Amino acid sequence: MAEDGVLIPSYQSSGSAGMDVRAHLTQDVTLKSGCIAAIDTGLYLEIPEGYEVQVRSRSGLALKNGIIVLNSPGTIDSDYRGEIKVILMNLSDKDFIIRDRDRIAQLVLSRYEKAELQASDELSDTERGCGGFGSTGV
């Protein structure tokens, strides 16, 4: 735990890819059915360049209560220095109460590479071609 009472994200098992992150609230937040809210975590991160932290839904919270991270996976860039907030949405038909220290999402550290894009008038052929949604089967 940090000095200000913020709980440091933690892995819940040895095989976990995501660290559980908790709400840091001065009062409960009622997330009404169908509504969206940005939930404070009290966390500020310094992420190495070449990495991002992805914010993902907790599967149990999604299955049992219909609470998801709206822009999952959300991205926290290495140059961001503000408080980490988690955008939650309530997909259930019941209001959901979020309390201080509730586990609300997962954080996954991920390495990335930057692409260099080039304009072109042609693309190489592939077996799939321009087949889109569902074109490779069910």
N, C-alpha and C positions, 0 to 999 in steps of 0.2 A: 504494500500500500504506500502511496506517495504521502508526503507530509500534509497535504491538504485534504486527505481522506479519499482521493481518487483511487479506485482499484486498478492496478496494472492489468492489462489483458493477459489471459493465461490459457494454456492448452489444457483440456480436460482429460486427455489420455495421451499415452506415448505415441500413438499413431495419428493424432489429430493434425490436420494441415492448417486449420483455422484456430485462432485464439479468440475466446469469448470476450466480448467487450460489454461493459455494463453502463446502465444509465447513471448519470450523476445529476440528481435533481434536488431542489429545495422543497418541492411539493409534488405530489402525485400528478400524473398527466392522464386524463381520460381520452383515449383514442376512440372516437365514436365510429360506429359501423360506416364503412365506405370513406372514411376520412384519412388524411395524411398529416404527419407532424414530423418536424426535425427535433430529435431528442438529443440533449446535451450528454456528453460523456466525460467532460472535464479533461480530456486528453489532448496533448499537443505533441506532435511527432516530428523528428528530424530524420527523414528517410534518405538513405544514400542515393546519389544520382545513379540512374540506370535501374532503379527499382520503383515500384509502386506498392501501395497497400490497397488491396481489394476489400470492399465491404460487402458481405454476403448475408443472406437470411440464415437464421438458425432453423434447421429442419424441424425440430420439435415444436418450436413456436409457430411455425407455418402450419404444420399438420394439425396440432391440437387447438390453435386459436385463430388461424387465418391471418397472422401478422407476418408481413414480409418487408424486406428492404426493397423499396420501390424501384430504384435504379440499379438493381443487382445484376452483376457486381458493380458497385460504385468504385470509383478510382480516387485515391488520395495521391496527388503528385508529390515528387520529391522537393519541390520548391514551395509547397504550401506550409504555412506556419501558424494558421489559425486553429481554433478548437475543432476537434473532430465531432461532427454531428451526424447522426444516423437518420436517414429519411425512412420512416416506417409508414406502412399503409395497413389498414384494417379491412381485410376482405370478408370477414365474417358478418353475420347479421346481429352480433352482440357488441356492445361497447367493451373495451378492454382497458384495464387500468395498468399503467406503467409506474412502478415505484422505484425510488432510489436504490441503486445497486442491482436491479433486475438485469439479467443477461439478455441483451436485445439484438445482438448481431455477432458475426464472426469477422475477424480481420485476417487476411492472408497476404503475406509478403511475397511479391512476385517480381522476378527480373524481366526486363523487356529490352528490346532493341528498337532503335529508331529506323524507320524506312526512308529511303530516298526515292521519291516518286518521279516518274518521267512520263510525259505526255506521249501518246502513240496513236496512230490511226489504225493499227492492226494488233490482234492478239493471236497467239499460237492456237492451233486446233487441239481439242481434247475429245475423249469419248463422250463425255457429258455435254460438252458444248455450252449452249446458253440455257439448258434445262434448269428451271428454278425449283420452287417449292414442290416437294413430292415427286420430282422427276426421276429419282433413283429408286422409287418404290414407296411402300407404305411407311 
